[in-house]
Amino acid sequence: TITAHDGDHAVLGSVVVTATWQGGTSATCTTGASGDCSVSRQFQNSRTSVSLTVTNLSKAGYTYQPSANHDPDGDSNGTTISVNKPA
């Protein structure tokens, strides 16, 4: 799940999020009123984890600032996260 917010931490709906899975497969989602959207991927049998990198956010009137990315629960650097294969 990806959450988009502005500089004052107000959540932003209708943000188009673009990301790339390890290996080059792209993913997009659009945030809802809660500022959240989700992407998913099927795992190859040989993989136990794969990384996901946010590459762009787009919303009229806003400029994406990758250096401002962050992760409130600390399991990523705010731009790239390692996703484990479900058990």
BELTALIN-V454603 format. One record per helix or strand of 2 or more residues. SS is the DSSP state (2 for helix, 1 for strand). FROM is the first residue (numbers start at 1). TO is the last residue. If there is no record, write none. Layout:
ss=(SS,SS)
from=(FROM,FROM)
to=(TO,TO)
//
This chain:
ss=(1,1,1,1,1,2,1)
from=(2,16,26,36,49,66,80)
to=(3,21,30,37,58,68,84)
//
